[in-house]
Amino acid sequence: MSAADDVAGKQSAGLRQFSGRILLVGAGKMGSALLEGWLRLGLDAGRIVVLEPMPSPAISGLAGRGLSLNPDPRALGAVDVIVLAVKPQIAGEAIAPLVPLVHATTLVLSIMAGRTLHFLSAATKGAGALVRAMPNTPAAIGRGITVAVPLRTDAAQRDIAQRLLAATGAVEWIEDEALMDAVTAVSGSGPAYVFLLAEALAQAGAAAGLPPALAERLARETVAGSGELLHRSPLDAGSLRENVTSPGGTTAAALAVLMGDDGLAPLMRDAVAAATARSRQLAG
Protein backbone atom coordinates (compact mmCIF):
# COMPACT_ATOMS: atom_id res chain seq x y z
CA MET A 1 0.00 0.00 0.00
CA SER A 2 1.34 3.44 -0.96
CA ALA A 3 1.63 6.32 1.50
CA ALA A 4 -1.22 8.09 -0.32
CA ASP A 5 -3.42 5.01 -0.03
CA ASP A 6 -2.61 4.76 3.67
CA VAL A 7 -3.54 8.41 4.26
CA ALA A 8 -6.76 7.99 2.25
CA GLY A 9 -7.65 4.91 4.28
CA LYS A 10 -7.16 6.77 7.56
CA GLN A 11 -9.25 9.71 6.32
CA SER A 12 -12.03 7.35 5.28
CA ALA A 13 -12.01 5.54 8.61
CA GLY A 14 -12.01 8.84 10.48
CA LEU A 15 -15.10 10.14 8.69
CA ARG A 16 -16.95 6.82 8.94
CA GLN A 17 -16.38 6.86 12.68
CA PHE A 18 -17.35 10.52 13.14
CA SER A 19 -20.35 10.59 15.47
CA GLY A 20 -21.07 14.30 15.42
CA ARG A 21 -23.37 16.43 13.31
CA ILE A 22 -22.22 18.70 10.47
CA LEU A 23 -24.04 21.74 9.11
CA LEU A 24 -22.96 22.71 5.59
CA VAL A 25 -24.03 26.25 4.72
CA GLY A 26 -23.86 26.66 0.96
CA ALA A 27 -23.74 23.80 -1.53
CA GLY A 28 -22.44 25.50 -4.65
CA LYS A 29 -19.42 24.14 -6.52
CA MET A 30 -17.00 24.04 -3.61
CA GLY A 31 -19.57 23.11 -0.97
CA SER A 32 -20.82 20.29 -3.19
CA ALA A 33 -17.26 19.10 -3.79
CA LEU A 34 -16.74 18.83 -0.03
CA LEU A 35 -20.06 17.05 0.46
CA GLU A 36 -19.32 14.54 -2.30
CA GLY A 37 -15.91 13.89 -0.79
CA TRP A 38 -17.34 13.29 2.68
CA LEU A 39 -19.90 10.82 1.39
CA ARG A 40 -17.30 9.08 -0.78
CA LEU A 41 -15.17 8.56 2.32
CA GLY A 42 -18.04 7.00 4.22
CA LEU A 43 -19.54 9.83 6.28
CA ASP A 44 -23.12 8.94 7.17
CA ALA A 45 -25.48 11.24 5.21
CA GLY A 46 -27.77 11.26 8.24
CA ARG A 47 -25.13 13.28 10.12
CA ILE A 48 -25.20 16.09 7.55
CA VAL A 49 -27.51 19.10 7.40
CA VAL A 50 -27.36 21.33 4.30
CA LEU A 51 -28.67 24.87 3.99
CA GLU A 52 -28.79 25.79 0.31
CA PRO A 53 -31.57 27.95 -1.21
CA MET A 54 -31.05 26.56 -4.71
CA PRO A 55 -29.99 22.92 -4.28
CA SER A 56 -28.95 20.94 -7.33
CA PRO A 57 -30.93 17.80 -8.22
CA ALA A 58 -28.03 15.76 -6.86
CA ILE A 59 -28.18 17.53 -3.49
CA SER A 60 -31.97 17.22 -3.37
CA GLY A 61 -31.66 13.51 -4.10
CA LEU A 62 -29.47 13.01 -1.04
CA ALA A 63 -32.45 13.77 1.19
CA GLY A 64 -33.59 10.24 0.43
CA ARG A 65 -30.36 8.94 1.95
CA GLY A 66 -30.97 10.69 5.27
CA LEU A 67 -29.39 14.08 4.60
CA SER A 68 -31.40 16.95 6.09
CA LEU A 69 -31.98 19.71 3.52
CA ASN A 70 -33.02 23.25 4.43
CA PRO A 71 -34.58 22.77 7.88
CA ASP A 72 -35.35 25.81 10.00
CA PRO A 73 -32.00 26.65 11.70
CA ARG A 74 -33.88 27.45 14.91
CA ALA A 75 -35.04 23.83 15.10
CA LEU A 76 -31.66 22.22 14.46
CA GLY A 77 -30.48 21.72 18.01
CA ALA A 78 -26.82 20.97 18.59
CA VAL A 79 -24.32 20.73 15.73
CA ASP A 80 -20.65 19.92 16.16
CA VAL A 81 -19.25 21.48 12.98
CA ILE A 82 -20.51 24.37 10.86
CA VAL A 83 -18.92 24.60 7.41
CA LEU A 84 -19.38 27.98 5.75
CA ALA A 85 -19.24 27.66 1.95
CA VAL A 86 -21.26 30.69 0.86
CA LYS A 87 -20.06 33.63 -1.19
CA PRO A 88 -18.17 36.10 1.00
CA GLN A 89 -20.50 38.93 -0.02
CA ILE A 90 -23.39 37.32 1.89
CA ALA A 91 -21.34 36.03 4.81
CA GLY A 92 -22.92 38.31 7.39
CA GLU A 93 -26.51 37.46 6.55
CA ALA A 94 -25.70 33.76 6.27
CA ILE A 95 -24.00 33.58 9.66
CA ALA A 96 -26.46 35.69 11.66
CA PRO A 97 -29.19 33.00 12.03
CA LEU A 98 -26.55 30.44 13.01
CA VAL A 99 -25.10 32.32 15.97
CA PRO A 100 -27.37 30.53 18.52
CA LEU A 101 -25.89 27.23 17.28
CA VAL A 102 -22.30 28.24 18.01
CA HIS A 103 -21.06 27.21 21.44
CA ALA A 104 -17.64 26.86 23.02
CA THR A 105 -17.17 23.36 21.60
CA THR A 106 -18.50 24.15 18.10
CA LEU A 107 -16.03 24.13 15.21
CA VAL A 108 -16.72 26.78 12.56
CA LEU A 109 -14.85 25.94 9.36
CA SER A 110 -14.93 28.62 6.66
CA ILE A 111 -13.87 28.26 3.03
CA MET A 112 -15.02 31.79 2.16
CA ALA A 113 -12.39 33.77 0.27
CA GLY A 114 -11.17 36.91 1.99
CA ARG A 115 -13.12 36.48 5.23
CA THR A 116 -10.62 36.66 8.07
CA LEU A 117 -10.58 34.93 11.43
CA HIS A 118 -11.29 38.31 12.99
CA PHE A 119 -14.42 38.63 10.84
CA LEU A 120 -15.53 35.10 11.68
CA SER A 121 -14.94 35.63 15.40
CA ALA A 122 -16.95 38.86 15.39
CA ALA A 123 -19.77 37.35 13.30
CA THR A 124 -20.10 34.38 15.67
CA LYS A 125 -19.90 36.59 18.78
CA GLY A 126 -16.51 35.22 19.77
CA ALA A 127 -17.75 31.71 20.48
CA GLY A 128 -16.45 28.44 19.13
CA ALA A 129 -13.26 27.22 17.51
CA LEU A 130 -12.45 28.64 14.08
CA VAL A 131 -10.63 27.39 11.00
CA ARG A 132 -10.23 29.55 7.91
CA ALA A 133 -9.39 27.55 4.79
CA MET A 134 -8.58 28.29 1.16
CA PRO A 135 -9.29 25.39 -1.22
CA ASN A 136 -8.98 25.50 -5.00
CA THR A 137 -11.10 24.28 -7.90
CA PRO A 138 -9.38 20.90 -8.52
CA ALA A 139 -11.20 19.93 -5.32
CA ALA A 140 -14.08 19.09 -7.68
CA ILE A 141 -12.16 15.97 -8.77
CA GLY A 142 -10.49 15.22 -5.44
CA ARG A 143 -7.17 16.72 -6.54
CA GLY A 144 -7.31 20.09 -4.84
CA ILE A 145 -5.06 21.56 -2.21
CA THR A 146 -6.35 23.50 0.79
CA VAL A 147 -4.40 25.72 3.17
CA ALA A 148 -5.93 26.20 6.63
CA VAL A 149 -5.23 28.43 9.61
CA PRO A 150 -6.80 27.74 13.06
CA LEU A 151 -7.95 29.86 15.96
CA ARG A 152 -8.91 28.49 19.39
CA THR A 153 -8.94 24.88 18.14
CA ASP A 154 -7.98 21.87 20.22
CA ALA A 155 -6.32 18.77 18.79
CA ALA A 156 -9.61 16.96 18.17
CA GLN A 157 -11.17 19.91 16.37
CA ARG A 158 -8.13 20.39 14.18
CA ASP A 159 -8.18 16.68 13.39
CA ILE A 160 -11.79 16.71 12.21
CA ALA A 161 -11.11 19.87 10.16
CA GLN A 162 -8.19 18.05 8.55
CA ARG A 163 -10.35 15.04 7.71
CA LEU A 164 -13.18 17.13 6.28
CA LEU A 165 -10.88 19.24 4.12
CA ALA A 166 -8.79 16.27 2.98
CA ALA A 167 -11.89 14.78 1.34
CA THR A 168 -11.07 17.00 -1.68
CA GLY A 169 -7.28 16.66 -1.77
CA ALA A 170 -4.14 17.67 0.08
CA VAL A 171 -4.17 19.96 3.15
CA GLU A 172 -1.47 22.26 4.50
CA TRP A 173 -1.66 24.14 7.80
CA ILE A 174 -0.17 27.52 8.63
CA GLU A 175 -0.16 29.54 11.86
CA ASP A 176 0.26 33.02 10.32
CA GLU A 177 -3.01 34.16 8.77
CA ALA A 178 -1.21 36.96 6.92
CA LEU A 179 0.12 34.29 4.55
CA MET A 180 -3.40 33.53 3.31
CA ASP A 181 -3.26 36.38 0.78
CA ALA A 182 -0.24 34.81 -0.92
CA VAL A 183 -1.86 31.38 -0.62
CA THR A 184 -4.89 32.76 -2.44
CA ALA A 185 -2.65 34.18 -5.15
CA VAL A 186 -0.69 30.95 -5.68
CA SER A 187 -3.06 28.02 -5.18
CA GLY A 188 -6.48 29.66 -5.00
CA SER A 189 -6.06 31.58 -8.26
CA GLY A 190 -3.36 29.26 -9.63
CA PRO A 191 -5.65 26.94 -11.64
CA ALA A 192 -6.60 29.93 -13.82
CA TYR A 193 -2.92 30.49 -14.62
CA VAL A 194 -2.56 26.87 -15.71
CA PHE A 195 -5.69 27.08 -17.86
CA LEU A 196 -4.31 30.27 -19.44
CA LEU A 197 -1.10 28.38 -20.24
CA ALA A 198 -3.13 25.73 -22.05
CA GLU A 199 -5.05 28.45 -23.91
CA ALA A 200 -1.90 30.30 -24.95
CA LEU A 201 -0.14 27.10 -25.99
CA ALA A 202 -3.08 26.11 -28.20
CA GLN A 203 -3.17 29.58 -29.78
CA ALA A 204 0.58 29.46 -30.41
CA GLY A 205 0.23 26.04 -32.03
CA ALA A 206 -2.49 27.33 -34.33
CA ALA A 207 -0.32 30.35 -35.21
CA ALA A 208 2.48 27.92 -36.12
CA GLY A 209 0.17 26.24 -38.64
CA LEU A 210 -1.60 23.47 -36.74
CA PRO A 211 -5.36 23.04 -37.22
CA PRO A 212 -6.94 24.81 -34.21
CA ALA A 213 -8.73 21.67 -32.96
CA LEU A 214 -5.50 19.67 -33.04
CA ALA A 215 -3.56 22.49 -31.36
CA GLU A 216 -6.15 22.60 -28.58
CA ARG A 217 -6.03 18.83 -28.08
CA LEU A 218 -2.23 18.80 -27.99
CA ALA A 219 -2.13 21.69 -25.50
CA ARG A 220 -4.80 20.17 -23.25
CA GLU A 221 -3.22 16.72 -23.10
CA THR A 222 0.29 18.12 -22.70
CA VAL A 223 -0.66 20.34 -19.76
CA ALA A 224 -2.78 17.62 -18.13
CA GLY A 225 -0.17 14.90 -18.63
CA SER A 226 2.68 17.10 -17.42
CA GLY A 227 0.70 17.98 -14.31
CA GLU A 228 0.10 14.30 -13.59
CA LEU A 229 3.81 13.55 -14.11
CA LEU A 230 4.70 16.35 -11.70
CA HIS A 231 2.19 14.93 -9.21
CA ARG A 232 3.58 11.40 -9.37
CA SER A 233 7.29 12.08 -9.76
CA PRO A 234 9.63 12.48 -6.77
CA LEU A 235 11.58 15.05 -8.80
CA ASP A 236 11.00 18.78 -8.44
CA ALA A 237 9.65 20.87 -11.31
CA GLY A 238 13.09 22.21 -12.23
CA SER A 239 14.55 18.71 -12.57
CA LEU A 240 11.63 17.56 -14.70
CA ARG A 241 12.10 20.60 -16.94
CA GLU A 242 15.78 19.81 -17.34
CA ASN A 243 14.96 16.20 -18.25
CA VAL A 244 12.96 17.43 -21.25
CA THR A 245 15.63 19.86 -22.41
CA SER A 246 18.41 18.68 -24.72
CA PRO A 247 21.29 21.14 -25.19
CA GLY A 248 20.81 23.03 -28.44
CA GLY A 249 17.45 21.41 -29.11
CA THR A 250 13.95 22.71 -29.77
CA THR A 251 12.98 22.86 -26.08
CA ALA A 252 16.11 24.82 -25.26
CA ALA A 253 15.25 27.32 -28.00
CA ALA A 254 11.77 27.84 -26.55
CA LEU A 255 13.03 28.07 -22.96
CA ALA A 256 15.53 30.75 -23.97
CA VAL A 257 12.47 32.92 -24.64
CA LEU A 258 10.36 31.79 -21.66
CA MET A 259 13.27 32.09 -19.21
CA GLY A 260 14.53 35.43 -20.53
CA ASP A 261 14.67 38.64 -18.50
CA ASP A 262 11.13 39.51 -19.55
CA GLY A 263 9.92 35.91 -19.69
CA LEU A 264 7.59 33.78 -17.61
CA ALA A 265 9.25 34.08 -14.17
CA PRO A 266 9.00 37.87 -13.81
CA LEU A 267 5.50 37.81 -15.30
CA MET A 268 4.44 35.20 -12.75
CA ARG A 269 5.98 37.18 -9.89
CA ASP A 270 4.04 40.25 -11.00
CA ALA A 271 0.83 38.25 -11.39
CA VAL A 272 1.08 36.66 -7.93
CA ALA A 273 1.98 40.03 -6.39
CA ALA A 274 -1.10 41.60 -8.02
CA ALA A 275 -3.37 38.81 -6.78
CA THR A 276 -1.85 39.03 -3.30
CA ALA A 277 -2.44 42.77 -3.15
CA ARG A 278 -6.03 42.38 -4.33
CA SER A 279 -6.66 39.67 -1.72
CA ARG A 280 -5.48 42.06 0.99
CA GLN A 281 -7.80 44.76 -0.34
CA LEU A 282 -10.79 42.42 -0.35
CA ALA A 283 -10.02 41.28 3.19
CA GLY A 284 -9.99 44.91 4.34
C-alpha positions in Angstrom: 0.0 0.0 0.0 1.3 3.4 -1.0 1.6 6.3 1.5 -1.2 8.1 -0.3 -3.4 5.0 0.0 -2.6 4.8 3.7 -3.5 8.4 4.3 -6.8 8.0 2.3 -7.7 4.9 4.3 -7.2 6.8 7.6 -9.2 9.7 6.3 -12.0 7.4 5.3 -12.0 5.5 8.6 -12.0 8.8 10.5 -15.1 10.1 8.7 -17.0 6.8 8.9 -16.4 6.9 12.7 -17.4 10.5 13.1 -20.3 10.6 15.5 -21.1 14.3 15.4 -23.4 16.4 13.3 -22.2 18.7 10.5 -24.0 21.7 9.1 -23.0 22.7 5.6 -24.0 26.3 4.7 -23.9 26.7 1.0 -23.7 23.8 -1.5 -22.4 25.5 -4.6 -19.4 24.1 -6.5 -17.0 24.0 -3.6 -19.6 23.1 -1.0 -20.8 20.3 -3.2 -17.3 19.1 -3.8 -16.7 18.8 0.0 -20.1 17.1 0.5 -19.3 14.5 -2.3 -15.9 13.9 -0.8 -17.3 13.3 2.7 -19.9 10.8 1.4 -17.3 9.1 -0.8 -15.2 8.6 2.3 -18.0 7.0 4.2 -19.5 9.8 6.3 -23.1 8.9 7.2 -25.5 11.2 5.2 -27.8 11.3 8.2 -25.1 13.3 10.1 -25.2 16.1 7.5 -27.5 19.1 7.4 -27.4 21.3 4.3 -28.7 24.9 4.0 -28.8 25.8 0.3 -31.6 28.0 -1.2 -31.1 26.6 -4.7 -30.0 22.9 -4.3 -29.0 20.9 -7.3 -30.9 17.8 -8.2 -28.0 15.8 -6.9 -28.2 17.5 -3.5 -32.0 17.2 -3.4 -31.7 13.5 -4.1 -29.5 13.0 -1.0 -32.4 13.8 1.2 -33.6 10.2 0.4 -30.4 8.9 2.0 -31.0 10.7 5.3 -29.4 14.1 4.6 -31.4 16.9 6.1 -32.0 19.7 3.5 -33.0 23.3 4.4 -34.6 22.8 7.9 -35.4 25.8 10.0 -32.0 26.6 11.7 -33.9 27.4 14.9 -35.0 23.8 15.1 -31.7 22.2 14.5 -30.5 21.7 18.0 -26.8 21.0 18.6 -24.3 20.7 15.7 -20.6 19.9 16.2 -19.2 21.5 13.0 -20.5 24.4 10.9 -18.9 24.6 7.4 -19.4 28.0 5.8 -19.2 27.7 1.9 -21.3 30.7 0.9 -20.1 33.6 -1.2 -18.2 36.1 1.0 -20.5 38.9 0.0 -23.4 37.3 1.9 -21.3 36.0 4.8 -22.9 38.3 7.4 -26.5 37.5 6.5 -25.7 33.8 6.3 -24.0 33.6 9.7 -26.5 35.7 11.7 -29.2 33.0 12.0 -26.5 30.4 13.0 -25.1 32.3 16.0 -27.4 30.5 18.5 -25.9 27.2 17.3 -22.3 28.2 18.0 -21.1 27.2 21.4 -17.6 26.9 23.0 -17.2 23.4 21.6 -18.5 24.1 18.1 -16.0 24.1 15.2 -16.7 26.8 12.6 -14.8 25.9 9.4 -14.9 28.6 6.7 -13.9 28.3 3.0 -15.0 31.8 2.2 -12.4 33.8 0.3 -11.2 36.9 2.0 -13.1 36.5 5.2 -10.6 36.7 8.1 -10.6 34.9 11.4 -11.3 38.3 13.0 -14.4 38.6 10.8 -15.5 35.1 11.7 -14.9 35.6 15.4 -16.9 38.9 15.4 -19.8 37.4 13.3 -20.1 34.4 15.7 -19.9 36.6 18.8 -16.5 35.2 19.8 -17.8 31.7 20.5 -16.4 28.4 19.1 -13.3 27.2 17.5 -12.5 28.6 14.1 -10.6 27.4 11.0 -10.2 29.5 7.9 -9.4 27.6 4.8 -8.6 28.3 1.2 -9.3 25.4 -1.2 -9.0 25.5 -5.0 -11.1 24.3 -7.9 -9.4 20.9 -8.5 -11.2 19.9 -5.3 -14.1 19.1 -7.7 -12.2 16.0 -8.8 -10.5 15.2 -5.4 -7.2 16.7 -6.5 -7.3 20.1 -4.8 -5.1 21.6 -2.2 -6.4 23.5 0.8 -4.4 25.7 3.2 -5.9 26.2 6.6 -5.2 28.4 9.6 -6.8 27.7 13.1 -8.0 29.9 16.0 -8.9 28.5 19.4 -8.9 24.9 18.1 -8.0 21.9 20.2 -6.3 18.8 18.8 -9.6 17.0 18.2 -11.2 19.9 16.4 -8.1 20.4 14.2 -8.2 16.7 13.4 -11.8 16.7 12.2 -11.1 19.9 10.2 -8.2 18.0 8.6 -10.3 15.0 7.7 -13.2 17.1 6.3 -10.9 19.2 4.1 -8.8 16.3 3.0 -11.9 14.8 1.3 -11.1 17.0 -1.7 -7.3 16.7 -1.8 -4.1 17.7 0.1 -4.2 20.0 3.1 -1.5 22.3 4.5 -1.7 24.1 7.8 -0.2 27.5 8.6 -0.2 29.5 11.9 0.3 33.0 10.3 -3.0 34.2 8.8 -1.2 37.0 6.9 0.1 34.3 4.5 -3.4 33.5 3.3 -3.3 36.4 0.8 -0.2 34.8 -0.9 -1.9 31.4 -0.6 -4.9 32.8 -2.4 -2.6 34.2 -5.2 -0.7 31.0 -5.7 -3.1 28.0 -5.2 -6.5 29.7 -5.0 -6.1 31.6 -8.3 -3.4 29.3 -9.6 -5.6 26.9 -11.6 -6.6 29.9 -13.8 -2.9 30.5 -14.6 -2.6 26.9 -15.7 -5.7 27.1 -17.9 -4.3 30.3 -19.4 -1.1 28.4 -20.2 -3.1 25.7 -22.1 -5.1 28.5 -23.9 -1.9 30.3 -24.9 -0.1 27.1 -26.0 -3.1 26.1 -28.2 -3.2 29.6 -29.8 0.6 29.5 -30.4 0.2 26.0 -32.0 -2.5 27.3 -34.3 -0.3 30.3 -35.2 2.5 27.9 -36.1 0.2 26.2 -38.6 -1.6 23.5 -36.7 -5.4 23.0 -37.2 -6.9 24.8 -34.2 -8.7 21.7 -33.0 -5.5 19.7 -33.0 -3.6 22.5 -31.4 -6.1 22.6 -28.6 -6.0 18.8 -28.1 -2.2 18.8 -28.0 -2.1 21.7 -25.5 -4.8 20.2 -23.3 -3.2 16.7 -23.1 0.3 18.1 -22.7 -0.7 20.3 -19.8 -2.8 17.6 -18.1 -0.2 14.9 -18.6 2.7 17.1 -17.4 0.7 18.0 -14.3 0.1 14.3 -13.6 3.8 13.5 -14.1 4.7 16.3 -11.7 2.2 14.9 -9.2 3.6 11.4 -9.4 7.3 12.1 -9.8 9.6 12.5 -6.8 11.6 15.1 -8.8 11.0 18.8 -8.4 9.7 20.9 -11.3 13.1 22.2 -12.2 14.6 18.7 -12.6 11.6 17.6 -14.7 12.1 20.6 -16.9 15.8 19.8 -17.3 15.0 16.2 -18.2 13.0 17.4 -21.2 15.6 19.9 -22.4 18.4 18.7 -24.7 21.3 21.1 -25.2 20.8 23.0 -28.4 17.5 21.4 -29.1 14.0 22.7 -29.8 13.0 22.9 -26.1 16.1 24.8 -25.3 15.3 27.3 -28.0 11.8 27.8 -26.6 13.0 28.1 -23.0 15.5 30.7 -24.0 12.5 32.9 -24.6 10.4 31.8 -21.7 13.3 32.1 -19.2 14.5 35.4 -20.5 14.7 38.6 -18.5 11.1 39.5 -19.5 9.9 35.9 -19.7 7.6 33.8 -17.6 9.3 34.1 -14.2 9.0 37.9 -13.8 5.5 37.8 -15.3 4.4 35.2 -12.7 6.0 37.2 -9.9 4.0 40.3 -11.0 0.8 38.2 -11.4 1.1 36.7 -7.9 2.0 40.0 -6.4 -1.1 41.6 -8.0 -3.4 38.8 -6.8 -1.9 39.0 -3.3 -2.4 42.8 -3.1 -6.0 42.4 -4.3 -6.7 39.7 -1.7 -5.5 42.1 1.0 -7.8 44.8 -0.3 -10.8 42.4 -0.4 -10.0 41.3 3.2 -10.0 44.9 4.3 
